[in-house]
Amino acid sequence: MTIAFTTADTTSLAQTEGTVVVLVGGDGALSGAGADADAAMDGALQRAVSSSRFKAKHGEAMEFPFPAGMKADRLILAATGKTKLDPTTARQLGGKIAAKIGKLEAPGVTVHADGLDAAHVAELAAGMKLRRYAFSRYKTGNDADTLGKGGITIATADVDAVKAAFTDTDALAEGTFFTRDLVSEPANVLFPSSFAERLEALKEHGVEVTVMGEKELEEIGMGSLLCVGLGSAQESKVVVMKWMGADDASEAPFCAVGKGVTFDTGGISIKPAGGMEEMTMDMGGAGVVSGLMKTVALRKAKANVIGVVGLVENMPDGLATRPGDIVTSLSGKTIEVINTDAEGRLVLADILFYAQREFKPAATINLATLTGAVIIALGNTNAGLFSNDDTLAGQIADAAKAESEGIWRLPLGKEYDDLIKSSLADVKNTGGRAAGSITAAQFLQRFVDDSPWAHIDIAGVTLSKESKPLHGKGASGWGVATLNRFVKDNFEK
């Protein structure tokens, strides 16, 4: 979906067709376009603003169908809120306006963003774009057209400045869409090989992409990752994506690592049937890493960023890993597999070790839909954050706050290691129900060095059961904005 920008011209407002959006401040003051529309409508907007029915809260909108004195099919009056807009609230305002618009038919919508500076207009545009995403690839007939054919035009005072500011925010939207598409795809379409092919397409944006198959992974020694895919007909893959955008190519990179289990039955420790269809989202961590790589490439980030994803399918058959099996990881540590449904950490163990050994990153963040326990702890509002470095944890929390993506730090500690001690191997892959998210993070920490590292458990935020300002129900794309902000704030000079 594209968004067009045009120079504001309220003289033709009454002649504009389709849907028209004008703004009102939290104090009830109509924008210039709003005042012109009010005059054409014989004071209807001012009467609405003055009524007790309209509170002028941020994102509150009132619709006027077939407004008198105008050619528009409808006019939407949207409030900027009582607090001065910042980039986050401007983006959310765009999302709320887009949600109010709904299905949009030709000739589309014209949003009069007069009164907002260029940066805020760009954020508003990005918010509209993010909220108007829909994954309808497999719908047919009338259900296939969920958004309509109408386009979005934003009228602003300084088109050139807005277009320049929109370059970065549009890159974020496109990267987020990439993640949402990946998370939404069914497992018969998105499996390790086809996932890898989609990542290879990032080469056209300047990303260096390397795909390793099972033969190479066996030679390297990724026994932990490979044991997860033994029961699947699909070949396991590891994909390395490099964006070397810093002026100094030798500068230590930031490394993002993602779990990509394209479908998870639990293996021999099979999951209950109810809800198993949602396990197509168990590659959400790899999806976020992929979306980040597309974002930094599209906006030509002045940073060295490396993404590593492990792509496997966890299925049960006669070759599948069994509870009680012992495998040797790339690090040389042995792992007793207690539960084959705790497979994501087995994937991450090898690719985390590989990423730190090969690239010596300044910081490493891994993401995974790792545990149901994090949903019990934090619900669907916050991702769980674990880190061996207070500075890194603070940087991630600041980035998430700036992007309005919920995150909450949970503890690590040696006392939790007792829960994953194995009498037969160096470690076991699960410590039971108690502190399940923490012991999963403790397990991962066994496979990282002393450099700054963080694990983000996104099991509760990858799929949304309800609509939010910047996304509808389904794949949220949570994490792309946070990691992109983290890169901007800490790795670009």
QUIJO-V137920 format. One record per residue. RES is the residue in one small letter. PHI is phi in whole degrees, -180 to 180 (* if undefined). NEAR is the number of other ideal C-beta (glycine too) atoms within 10 Angstrom. D_CENTER is the distance of its C-alpha to the mean C-alpha in Angstrom with 2 decimals. Layout:
res,phi,near,d_center
RES,PHI,NEAR,D_CENTER
RES,PHI,NEAR,D_CENTER
This chain:
res,phi,near,d_center
m,*,12,17.87
t,-107,7,19.74
i,-123,20,20.75
a,-103,14,24.26
f,-120,23,25.80
t,-139,11,29.46
t,-70,10,32.02
a,-61,20,32.68
d,-149,11,36.00
t,-75,19,36.93
t,-66,8,40.34
s,-101,11,38.95
l,-57,25,36.78
a,-66,17,39.26
q,-95,10,39.29
t,-73,22,35.53
e,-98,13,34.74
g,84,18,31.79
t,-107,23,29.63
v,-119,25,30.06
v,-118,28,27.97
v,-125,26,29.70
l,-108,24,28.80
v,-137,27,30.71
g,-77,18,30.51
g,-66,17,30.48
d,-87,10,34.21
g,89,15,34.86
a,-82,14,35.53
l,-73,20,34.72
s,-68,22,33.29
g,-58,16,35.70
a,-66,24,34.43
g,-64,26,34.49
a,-65,18,38.07
d,-66,21,39.08
a,-65,28,37.59
d,-62,22,39.38
a,-64,16,42.61
a,-66,20,42.26
m,-95,19,41.57
d,59,12,44.59
g,82,11,42.76
a,-65,17,40.56
l,-68,25,37.41
q,-65,17,39.31
r,-66,12,40.86
a,-66,17,37.47
v,-65,22,36.16
s,-80,11,39.37
s,-80,10,39.23
s,-73,5,38.11
r,-76,8,35.63
f,-117,18,33.29
k,-95,13,31.94
a,60,19,29.96
k,-75,11,27.01
h,-54,18,23.70
g,83,19,22.35
e,-65,17,25.46
a,-137,17,26.74
m,-126,18,30.05
e,-104,15,30.86
f,-121,18,34.24
p,-74,8,35.04
f,43,10,37.55
p,-63,20,38.34
a,-62,9,42.00
g,84,13,42.89
m,-134,20,39.76
k,-86,15,38.94
a,-64,25,35.35
d,-73,14,34.62
r,-160,16,32.80
l,-122,25,31.94
i,-116,19,29.11
l,-98,26,29.75
a,-120,26,26.62
a,-94,23,26.94
t,-81,27,25.28
g,99,18,26.26
k,-81,13,28.84
t,-98,9,26.85
k,-59,10,26.43
l,-65,22,23.10
d,-120,13,20.81
p,-56,19,17.77
t,-68,15,15.42
t,-71,21,17.95
a,-67,23,18.63
r,-63,30,15.10
q,-67,24,15.30
l,-61,27,18.77
g,-59,33,17.68
g,-64,24,15.36
k,-69,22,18.34
i,-64,24,20.70
a,-61,27,18.78
a,-66,20,18.81
k,-67,18,22.51
i,-63,25,23.25
g,68,12,22.26
k,-66,12,23.56
l,-117,18,24.86
e,-95,14,27.98
a,-61,10,29.77
p,-88,16,30.65
g,95,17,27.30
v,-125,24,26.54
t,-117,23,27.71
v,-103,27,26.12
h,-92,25,28.58
a,-100,29,26.71
d,-66,18,29.97
g,96,21,30.18
l,-103,22,26.70
d,-76,16,26.44
a,-60,20,24.71
a,-63,19,21.64
h,-72,24,21.10
v,-65,29,21.78
a,-63,30,19.12
e,-67,26,16.55
l,-59,33,18.03
a,-63,29,17.74
a,-63,27,14.03
g,-63,28,13.64
m,-64,27,15.90
k,-64,26,14.13
l,-61,25,10.69
r,-74,25,12.78
r,-92,24,14.97
y,-74,21,12.68
a,-148,17,14.43
f,-98,16,14.58
s,-125,12,18.39
r,-58,11,19.32
y,-107,11,21.63
k,-92,12,23.22
t,-126,7,26.66
g,63,6,29.12
n,-65,7,28.32
d,-69,9,25.17
a,-72,11,23.64
d,-101,13,23.72
t,-88,14,21.41
l,-107,16,20.79
g,87,15,24.24
k,-100,11,25.53
g,-75,16,25.73
g,-98,16,24.15
i,-117,24,23.07
t,-123,17,25.37
i,-115,25,25.06
a,-91,25,28.43
t,-145,26,28.51
a,-75,16,31.23
d,-128,15,30.03
v,-62,17,28.29
d,-63,11,28.33
a,-66,16,26.73
v,-67,22,23.92
k,-61,17,23.30
a,-64,13,23.22
a,-70,21,20.71
f,-74,23,18.52
t,-56,12,18.22
d,-72,20,15.53
t,-69,25,13.63
d,-69,20,13.95
a,-61,21,12.66
l,-62,27,9.37
a,-62,29,9.41
e,-66,18,10.53
g,-65,26,8.06
t,-66,29,5.20
f,-63,20,8.12
f,-60,25,8.84
t,-64,26,6.04
r,-61,25,7.03
d,-61,19,10.50
l,-62,25,10.63
v,-66,27,9.70
s,-81,21,12.13
e,-66,23,14.91
p,-73,13,17.94
a,-72,20,19.31
n,-78,10,22.37
v,-106,13,20.40
l,-106,23,17.69
f,-129,22,19.63
p,-50,29,19.86
s,-69,15,21.97
s,-71,17,20.21
f,-60,25,16.78
a,-60,21,18.63
e,-63,13,20.13
r,-65,15,16.92
l,-73,28,16.04
e,-62,15,19.61
a,-66,12,19.07
l,-68,21,17.16
k,-57,12,20.71
e,-66,8,21.48
h,-100,16,19.24
g,98,14,21.07
v,-86,22,19.06
e,-83,12,21.55
v,-122,16,20.67
t,-124,14,22.82
v,-113,18,22.85
m,-113,18,25.00
g,-96,14,26.54
e,-63,18,28.41
k,-60,9,31.66
e,-68,13,30.23
l,-66,23,28.19
e,-65,12,31.46
e,-64,9,33.32
i,-68,16,30.86
g,109,17,31.15
m,-83,27,27.75
g,-69,20,29.56
s,-70,28,26.97
l,-64,29,24.19
l,-66,23,26.78
c,-65,28,28.26
v,-70,29,25.19
g,-93,29,25.66
l,-62,21,29.45
g,-89,20,29.59
s,-110,22,27.59
a,-76,10,29.06
q,-85,18,25.91
e,-74,17,26.14
s,-71,25,23.71
k,-138,27,22.06
v,-126,28,20.61
v,-119,28,18.93
v,-111,20,19.11
m,-119,26,17.49
k,-121,18,19.12
w,-120,26,18.65
m,-107,16,21.80
g,-102,20,21.74
a,-70,18,23.70
d,-60,9,27.31
d,-102,9,28.42
a,-64,9,27.21
s,-88,8,28.57
e,-63,14,26.47
a,-57,15,24.68
p,-83,25,21.05
f,-92,25,17.86
c,-119,27,16.71
a,-108,31,13.32
v,-123,30,14.16
g,-133,31,12.40
k,-79,33,14.12
g,-127,31,14.32
v,-86,29,16.72
t,-70,30,16.67
f,-155,23,18.96
d,-131,26,20.43
t,-84,24,23.79
g,96,18,24.52
g,68,28,27.11
i,-61,20,30.63
s,-82,20,29.35
i,-67,15,28.19
k,-74,14,25.95
p,-61,7,27.45
a,-66,8,27.16
g,-63,7,25.70
g,87,8,21.94
m,-63,14,21.89
e,-62,11,20.52
e,-78,12,17.08
m,-73,18,17.17
t,-68,23,15.75
m,-90,23,12.32
d,-75,27,13.76
m,-101,34,12.21
g,-58,30,8.66
g,-63,31,9.15
a,-65,34,10.49
g,-63,33,7.82
v,-67,35,5.38
v,-60,30,8.78
s,-64,30,9.63
g,-64,29,7.07
l,-61,33,8.25
m,-64,29,11.68
k,-68,26,11.74
t,-63,28,10.81
v,-66,32,13.51
a,-71,22,15.86
l,-65,21,15.74
r,-94,20,16.45
k,54,14,18.84
a,-60,21,17.82
k,-85,14,20.99
a,-154,20,19.77
n,-96,25,20.12
v,-129,28,16.88
i,-122,22,17.11
g,-113,30,14.65
v,-127,27,16.33
v,-128,29,15.32
g,-104,35,17.83
l,-112,30,18.03
v,-143,33,20.47
e,-126,25,21.60
n,-105,30,23.30
m,-128,22,26.35
p,-100,17,29.88
d,-156,11,32.99
g,-67,6,36.13
l,-100,11,34.49
a,-66,21,31.58
t,-61,22,31.38
r,-105,14,33.36
p,-57,15,33.13
g,101,11,35.50
d,-67,16,34.84
i,-120,15,34.57
v,-123,23,32.54
t,-107,16,32.57
s,-82,23,29.38
l,-59,21,29.04
s,-72,21,29.99
g,97,10,33.19
k,-70,16,32.40
t,-97,17,33.28
i,-128,27,31.21
e,-87,20,32.78
v,-85,26,30.55
i,-82,18,31.29
n,-140,15,28.69
t,-74,28,27.10
d,-84,19,24.26
a,-97,22,23.17
e,-89,29,22.24
g,-61,29,18.78
r,-69,28,20.51
l,-69,28,23.10
v,-66,31,20.67
l,-66,29,19.12
a,-54,28,22.68
d,-77,26,23.68
i,-77,29,20.76
l,-65,29,20.50
f,-62,23,24.23
y,-61,24,24.16
a,-62,25,21.60
q,-73,21,23.65
r,-69,11,26.94
e,-81,13,26.28
f,-115,18,24.40
k,46,12,25.55
p,-69,23,22.36
a,-70,16,22.71
a,-157,22,19.77
t,-130,25,17.66
i,-125,27,14.44
n,-110,29,13.62
l,-127,29,10.86
a,-162,29,12.00
t,-80,31,12.40
l,-91,29,15.81
t,-138,23,17.98
g,-69,15,18.94
a,-62,20,20.72
v,-69,27,17.77
i,-72,16,17.45
i,-61,12,21.19
a,-75,18,20.89
l,-121,21,18.00
g,67,11,17.39
n,-107,17,14.15
t,-99,10,13.81
n,-125,21,13.11
a,-81,25,11.73
g,-94,26,14.78
l,-114,21,15.53
f,-130,23,18.50
s,-156,24,20.11
n,-95,18,23.51
d,-143,15,23.45
d,-65,10,23.63
t,-64,11,22.93
l,-61,21,19.67
a,-59,17,18.63
g,-66,12,19.61
q,-64,20,17.73
i,-66,25,14.40
a,-62,18,15.41
d,-64,15,16.45
a,-65,21,13.25
a,-64,24,11.32
k,-63,14,14.29
a,-62,17,14.34
e,-100,22,10.91
s,56,16,11.86
e,-109,22,9.31
g,-68,16,11.88
i,-151,24,13.04
w,-144,14,16.58
r,-80,16,18.65
l,-116,18,20.85
p,-82,11,23.94
l,-119,18,25.07
g,-179,9,28.81
k,-60,7,31.58
e,-62,11,32.90
y,-79,19,30.03
d,-64,16,31.05
d,-60,10,34.07
l,-74,17,31.96
i,-117,22,30.86
k,-73,12,34.26
s,-116,15,35.74
s,-81,6,39.50
l,-114,9,39.21
a,-133,17,36.38
d,-68,17,34.64
v,-160,19,31.91
k,-111,23,30.82
n,-87,27,27.33
t,-154,22,27.31
g,-111,22,29.23
g,93,12,29.32
r,-74,10,27.97
a,-64,10,28.81
a,51,19,26.02
g,-59,21,23.98
s,-71,22,20.69
i,-71,24,22.85
t,-66,26,24.96
a,-64,28,22.00
a,-67,28,20.95
q,-61,25,24.66
f,-60,26,24.86
l,-62,22,22.14
q,-62,17,23.95
r,-64,18,27.01
f,-114,24,25.45
v,-122,22,24.43
d,-87,15,26.92
d,-86,8,27.62
s,-72,16,25.27
p,-57,20,22.36
w,-142,25,19.79
a,-141,23,17.08
h,-118,30,15.53
i,-119,27,12.51
d,-91,32,12.93
i,-108,27,9.91
a,-59,24,12.33
g,-89,24,12.58
v,-120,26,9.17
t,-74,28,7.55
l,-112,20,10.07
s,-109,17,11.51
k,-83,7,15.27
e,-139,8,15.65
s,-77,13,14.69
k,-124,17,13.25
p,-54,20,13.92
l,-110,28,10.77
h,-161,21,10.24
g,-89,20,12.90
k,-69,11,13.52
g,111,18,11.67
a,-63,25,8.21
s,-93,23,5.88
g,76,30,2.39
w,-53,33,3.18
g,109,30,4.19
v,-63,29,4.00
a,-66,29,6.37
t,-64,27,8.12
l,-67,29,8.96
n,-63,24,9.95
r,-63,20,12.03
f,-59,25,13.42
v,-63,24,14.59
k,-59,17,16.12
d,-77,12,17.87
n,-122,18,19.19
f,-127,21,19.62
e,-111,13,20.61
k,-116,9,24.17
